[in-house]
Amino acid sequence: MPSSRPSSRPSPDPAPEAPHGGVPGDGSLRTDGGSGDGGSGGNGSSGDGGARRGKRRWRAVVAALVVLAVLAAAIAALLVLGPPAIRRRIIAEARARGVALEPGVVDLGLGAVRLRDARFSLLGVRGLSGTVARATIELRGLSPARIAVDGVDLTLVGTDALEGLPAWVAQHGPRAAALPLTTSRVRLGLRDRDGGPEVLALADGSLQRRAAASGQGAAPRPPGAPQPEAGVLKQARVLVAGKEIARTDVAWSIGAASISLGFGGEDVAAAPLRAELRPRPSPSASIALAPVPLTAVGALLGVDVGAAKMIVSGTLDLRLAEGADRTALSQAPLEGPIALTVKGFTLPHPKELDGLLFGDTTTLKADARISGDRQRVALGGVEVAAGALKLTGTGTIERDGADASIGMDLSGSIPCSLLAGSAAMSHLTGAVGLLARDLMSRTLAGSVAVRARVDARASRLTAARVTPSAILRCKLRL
């Protein structure tokens, strides 16, 4: 019957609004496991969030790609355009510190720049140039913070560099010293002239900066004067004409008016052998040898002195020779007085002269003149004194590579009365000897002319040959 058939018309009640993604009015279960109400609504929310997350990830990937592209472009620009700009900056930073630099090969790294086979000179300093095998410049931003250098080779030609260094230190020293510097394998070579052979070299040393110490008796620094640049070249090999003669510390100090060197110590004032060079107003130099055992001096200078127990000291002051051209300082002759004291040594002599050559100290004074080519030293006004014996004369020192030959002609006179008295005392003792000496002094007049020729090599002073001679001019007092 019609009344018993189910109605096919939809329910008059309005169906609830179907969730997004569902079919309106469909309340049946879904075969995918989700229900037509809550399940369907949950899948719709997850899809919306996933889409948003996917868009964020896509934007992040795009941004990363953009950043990588920018970095790649920057790196490419640095590789293409950076080295010239970096080179210009390095040259400018060096020049601001008084150094004319040719950087050589430049390698860029993170926080550092490395140089290979660089060349340099000091602005305003003639006759000084150098090379650097490797240098690492640590950066703070774009400014140098520290420099480590290995394989420094400095060349000084003549003495012009010694004249220009104090002025360079006064102008550029404070800023140059403010930058921390470490060095290894430093070599300093000195040549008489451009293209000439190397005269002196200090090799394989490690350069260390340090505060300048005031030497005993040194003049106080004027107010406002710059702090001297000071340091020590540790364990440098000392080579003369290519021959190694010693290995020692060489201390140095460069002030506004002078350059000081100390051989054999870490401080100039305490070194046994010291030299001070004063370029202005007129170039001059002072060399001082503190009282030290001769064996120590021999070891420092590479001279064979045997097992001598002598103590030596001395000074040498040099200035431009009269009429020398100051503008050609490296070839100008030098002159000045020399003084030497040897304690524990007397001239070889027969025992008959013991009464004259008393004591154990011999002194030598002379006026030295060094030739312009630095090959010859002429000694004039030589005075040798030992006890009551005094000899005068002349001498020469001829350089022969790392060695030198020494020759002196000395002469003097001894009163016959003193000579006879000394001879008497050497053979007679006590009251008899005194009586004989008194008798000789009363009855003998005149003098004995004494001559001595000295020949030696600087490398073998203990083998020096002394050739004496004497002419008697004695007579009896009547």
C-alpha positions in Angstrom: 0.0 0.0 0.0 1.2 3.4 -0.6 1.0 4.3 3.0 3.3 1.4 3.9 6.1 2.3 1.3 8.9 4.5 2.6 8.9 8.0 1.3 11.5 8.8 -1.2 11.3 12.5 -0.6 14.1 14.0 1.5 13.4 14.8 5.1 11.8 18.1 5.5 14.4 19.0 8.1 17.3 20.9 6.6 20.4 18.9 6.5 23.4 20.2 8.4 26.0 22.0 6.4 28.5 19.5 5.2 32.1 20.0 6.2 34.6 21.1 3.6 35.5 18.2 1.4 32.3 16.2 2.3 29.1 15.7 0.3 26.1 17.6 1.7 23.4 15.3 3.3 25.7 12.2 3.0 25.9 10.7 6.5 27.1 7.3 5.5 30.5 6.0 6.5 33.4 6.6 4.2 35.4 3.7 2.9 38.7 5.6 3.5 38.1 5.2 7.2 37.0 8.8 7.9 33.4 9.6 9.0 31.2 12.1 7.4 31.4 14.5 10.3 34.4 14.8 12.6 36.8 12.7 10.5 36.1 14.7 7.4 36.6 18.0 9.3 40.0 16.8 10.8 41.4 16.0 7.4 40.5 19.4 6.1 42.3 21.2 8.9 45.5 19.2 8.4 45.6 19.9 4.7 45.3 23.6 5.3 48.2 23.6 7.8 50.4 21.4 5.6 49.9 23.8 2.7 51.0 26.7 4.9 54.0 24.7 6.1 54.8 23.8 2.6 54.7 27.4 1.4 57.0 28.4 4.3 59.5 25.7 3.4 59.4 26.7 -0.2 60.1 30.3 0.7 63.0 29.2 3.0 64.5 27.2 0.2 64.2 30.1 -2.2 65.7 32.5 0.4 68.6 30.1 0.9 69.2 29.8 -2.8 69.2 33.6 -3.0 71.7 33.9 -0.2 73.9 31.2 -1.8 73.8 33.1 -5.0 74.7 36.3 -3.3 77.6 34.6 -1.5 78.8 33.0 -4.7 78.7 36.3 -6.4 80.6 38.0 -3.5 83.2 35.2 -3.5 83.5 35.5 -7.3 83.9 39.2 -7.0 86.5 38.8 -4.2 88.5 36.3 -6.2 88.3 38.5 -9.3 88.5 42.0 -7.8 89.7 41.3 -4.3 93.5 40.7 -4.7 94.2 44.0 -6.4 92.2 45.8 -3.7 93.9 43.8 -0.9 97.3 44.5 -2.4 96.6 48.2 -2.5 95.4 48.1 1.1 98.6 46.2 2.2 100.8 48.6 0.4 99.0 51.6 2.0 99.2 50.1 5.5 102.9 49.4 5.1 103.6 52.9 3.7 101.7 54.5 6.7 104.3 52.8 8.9 107.3 54.0 6.8 107.8 50.9 4.7 107.8 50.7 0.9 106.4 47.2 0.2 106.1 45.1 -2.8 103.8 42.3 -1.5 104.8 39.6 -3.9 102.3 36.7 -4.0 99.2 37.4 -1.9 97.0 34.6 -0.5 93.7 35.3 1.1 92.4 33.3 4.1 89.9 33.6 6.8 91.0 36.5 9.1 94.5 36.6 7.6 96.5 37.5 4.5 99.7 35.7 3.6 102.5 37.1 1.5 105.3 35.2 -0.2 108.5 36.6 -1.8 107.9 40.2 -0.8 110.4 43.0 -1.1 110.7 46.2 1.1 112.7 49.2 1.9 112.4 52.0 4.5 111.2 55.4 3.4 114.0 57.9 3.5 116.7 55.4 4.3 119.2 55.0 1.6 121.2 51.8 1.2 118.8 49.5 3.0 116.6 46.9 1.3 115.2 43.5 2.1 113.1 40.5 1.2 110.6 38.4 3.1 110.1 34.7 2.2 106.8 34.4 4.1 104.6 36.7 6.1 101.2 36.1 7.8 99.2 39.2 8.6 96.4 38.6 11.0 93.4 40.9 10.5 91.0 42.7 12.8 88.3 43.8 10.4 90.3 45.2 7.6 93.3 46.4 9.7 96.4 44.4 10.5 96.5 43.1 14.1 99.7 41.0 14.2 102.4 40.0 11.8 104.5 36.8 11.8 107.5 36.8 9.4 109.8 34.0 8.4 112.9 34.3 6.3 113.9 38.0 6.4 117.0 39.0 4.4 118.3 42.6 5.0 121.1 44.2 3.0 122.9 47.4 4.1 125.2 49.0 1.5 127.8 51.3 2.9 127.0 53.3 6.0 124.2 55.5 4.4 121.5 53.3 6.1 123.1 54.0 9.5 122.7 57.7 8.9 119.0 57.4 7.9 117.8 55.0 10.5 117.6 57.3 13.5 115.5 59.8 11.6 113.2 57.0 10.4 112.7 55.7 13.9 111.9 59.2 15.1 109.2 59.6 12.5 107.8 56.1 12.1 109.0 54.1 15.1 106.0 54.5 17.5 103.4 53.4 14.9 105.6 50.6 13.6 106.3 49.3 17.1 102.6 49.3 18.0 102.0 46.4 15.7 103.0 43.0 17.3 105.7 41.4 15.3 107.4 38.0 15.5 110.3 36.9 13.2 112.4 33.9 12.6 115.4 33.2 10.3 116.6 36.8 10.1 119.7 37.7 8.2 121.5 41.0 8.0 124.4 41.6 5.5 126.7 44.6 5.2 128.6 45.5 2.0 131.1 48.3 1.5 129.5 49.3 -1.8 126.7 48.3 -4.2 127.7 45.1 -5.9 130.7 44.6 -3.6 131.4 41.5 -1.6 129.6 41.0 1.8 131.9 42.2 4.6 129.8 41.3 7.7 126.7 39.2 8.1 124.5 38.2 11.1 122.5 35.1 10.0 119.8 32.8 11.3 118.9 34.9 14.3 115.4 35.4 15.9 114.5 39.0 16.3 112.9 40.0 19.5 111.7 43.5 20.4 112.1 44.8 24.0 112.0 48.0 26.0 115.2 50.1 25.6 117.3 50.1 28.8 119.2 53.1 29.9 122.9 52.4 30.0 125.0 53.5 33.0 126.0 57.2 32.5 123.7 57.6 29.5 122.2 61.0 29.0 118.5 61.2 29.9 116.1 61.4 27.1 114.7 64.9 26.4 111.1 65.5 27.3 108.8 64.5 24.4 111.6 62.5 22.6 110.3 59.2 21.2 111.1 55.9 22.9 114.1 54.2 21.3 113.4 51.1 19.3 115.3 48.2 20.9 115.6 44.4 20.7 118.0 41.5 20.4 118.9 39.2 17.5 119.1 35.9 19.4 121.9 33.5 18.6 123.0 35.0 15.3 125.8 33.5 13.3 128.5 36.1 12.9 130.2 35.8 9.5 133.2 37.9 8.4 133.9 37.8 4.6 131.8 34.6 4.5 133.5 32.8 7.3 131.6 32.1 10.5 133.6 33.3 13.5 131.0 33.2 16.3 127.4 32.6 17.3 126.1 35.1 19.8 123.3 37.5 20.8 123.4 40.9 19.2 121.4 43.6 21.1 120.4 46.8 19.4 118.8 50.2 20.2 117.9 52.9 17.7 117.1 56.3 19.1 116.5 59.7 17.5 120.2 60.5 17.4 122.2 57.3 17.6 122.3 53.6 16.9 123.8 51.3 19.6 124.9 47.6 19.2 125.9 45.2 21.8 127.7 42.0 20.9 127.6 39.1 23.4 124.5 40.1 25.5 120.8 40.6 25.4 121.1 44.2 26.5 123.4 46.8 24.9 124.5 48.3 28.2 125.6 44.9 29.6 127.3 43.6 26.4 131.1 43.2 26.6 131.6 44.8 23.2 129.5 47.9 22.4 129.3 50.3 19.5 127.5 53.6 19.3 126.9 55.3 15.9 126.0 59.0 15.8 125.2 60.2 12.3 124.5 63.9 13.2 125.6 66.6 13.3 128.8 65.0 12.0 129.1 61.2 11.6 131.0 59.6 14.5 131.2 56.3 16.3 132.5 54.9 19.6 133.5 51.3 20.3 134.1 50.2 23.8 135.3 46.8 25.1 134.6 46.3 28.8 137.2 44.5 30.9 136.7 40.9 30.0 138.9 37.8 29.7 140.8 37.7 26.4 139.4 34.2 25.9 135.9 35.6 25.8 136.9 38.2 23.2 138.7 35.6 21.2 135.6 33.4 21.1 133.4 36.4 20.1 135.7 37.4 17.3 136.9 34.0 16.2 140.5 34.7 17.3 142.8 32.0 18.7 144.2 33.2 22.0 145.0 29.9 23.5 144.5 29.5 27.3 145.6 33.1 28.0 144.4 34.5 31.4 144.7 38.1 30.3 142.0 40.7 30.9 141.6 43.2 28.1 139.7 46.5 27.8 139.8 49.4 25.3 138.0 52.2 23.4 138.0 53.4 19.8 136.5 56.8 18.8 136.0 57.4 15.1 135.1 60.5 13.1 135.3 61.6 9.5 138.9 62.2 8.4 139.9 65.8 7.7 138.6 66.8 4.3 136.4 63.7 3.9 133.2 64.1 1.8 130.2 63.7 4.2 127.9 63.0 1.2 129.9 59.8 0.4 130.0 58.5 3.9 130.3 54.8 2.9 133.7 55.6 1.1 135.0 58.3 3.4 138.2 57.7 5.4 137.8 57.6 9.2 140.2 58.5 12.0 140.3 58.7 15.7 142.2 57.6 18.9 142.5 54.0 20.1 143.4 52.8 23.6 144.0 49.3 24.8 144.9 47.9 28.2 146.0 44.3 28.7 146.3 43.1 32.3 148.4 40.0 32.8 150.8 40.6 29.9 154.2 42.2 29.5 156.5 42.3 26.5 158.8 39.3 26.1 162.2 40.2 27.5 165.3 38.8 29.2 165.4 38.6 32.9 167.9 41.5 33.0 165.0 43.8 32.2 162.8 42.6 35.0 163.6 45.8 36.9 162.2 47.9 34.1 159.3 45.8 32.9 157.7 45.5 36.4 154.0 44.9 36.9 151.7 42.9 34.7 150.0 45.5 32.7 150.7 46.7 29.1 149.0 49.7 27.5 148.8 50.8 23.9 147.7 54.2 22.5 147.6 55.2 18.9 145.9 57.4 16.3 144.1 55.2 13.8 143.1 56.1 10.3 140.9 53.8 8.3 141.1 54.0 4.6 138.0 54.7 2.5 137.9 51.1 1.1 138.1 49.8 4.7 141.0 47.6 3.8 143.8 49.3 5.7 144.3 50.9 9.2 147.3 53.1 9.6 148.5 53.5 13.2 150.4 56.7 14.0 151.7 58.0 17.3 151.8 54.5 18.8 152.8 54.4 22.4 153.4 51.1 24.2 154.1 51.2 27.9 155.0 48.4 30.3 156.5 49.3 33.6 159.3 51.8 33.1 159.7 50.9 29.4 158.0 53.1 26.9 158.2 52.6 23.2 156.8 54.7 20.4 156.4 54.2 16.6 153.9 53.4 13.8 152.0 50.4 12.6 149.5 49.1 10.0 146.7 46.6 10.0 145.9 45.1 6.6 142.6 43.3 6.1 142.8 40.0 4.4 139.2 38.6 4.1 138.1 37.5 7.5 141.7 37.8 8.9 144.2 40.7 9.2 147.9 41.2 9.4 149.4 43.5 12.0 152.8 45.1 11.8 154.4 47.7 14.2 157.8 49.3 14.3 158.6 50.6 17.8 161.6 52.3 19.3 162.7 53.9 22.6 165.6 54.4 24.8 166.6 53.1 28.2 169.1 55.0 30.4 172.2 52.9 30.8 172.1 53.4 34.6 168.6 51.9 34.8 169.5 49.0 32.5 172.6 48.2 34.4 170.9 48.5 37.7 168.1 46.1 36.5 170.7 43.6 35.3 172.6 43.8 38.6 169.4 43.2 40.6 168.6 40.2 38.4 171.8 38.4 39.3 172.6 39.8 42.8 170.2 39.7 45.7 169.9 41.6 48.9 172.2 44.4 50.0 174.8 43.4 47.4 172.3 43.9 44.6 171.2 47.2 45.9 174.8 48.4 46.3 175.6 47.3 42.7 172.5 49.1 41.3 173.5 52.3 43.2 177.0 52.1 41.9 175.9 51.6 38.3 173.5 54.5 38.5 176.3 56.8 39.6 179.0 55.6 37.2 177.1 55.0 33.9 175.8 57.7 31.6 174.1 57.6 28.2 171.3 55.3 26.9 170.5 52.2 25.1 168.5 52.6 21.8 165.9 49.8 21.8 164.0 48.8 18.7 161.2 46.1 18.3 159.5 44.8 15.2 156.1 43.2 15.9 154.4 40.9 13.3 151.2 39.1 13.9 148.0 37.7 12.5 144.6 38.7 14.0 143.5 35.0 14.0 146.7 33.9 15.8 147.8 36.6 18.2 149.5 34.1 20.5 152.0 33.4 17.6 153.0 37.0 17.3 156.7 37.5 16.5 158.6 40.2 18.3 162.1 41.0 16.9 164.1 43.2 19.4 167.4 45.0 18.8 169.5 47.4 20.8 172.3 49.8 20.3 174.5 50.6 23.3 175.5 54.2 23.8 176.7 53.9 27.4 179.7 55.7 28.9 181.4 56.1 32.3 180.8 59.2 34.2 184.1 61.0 35.0 
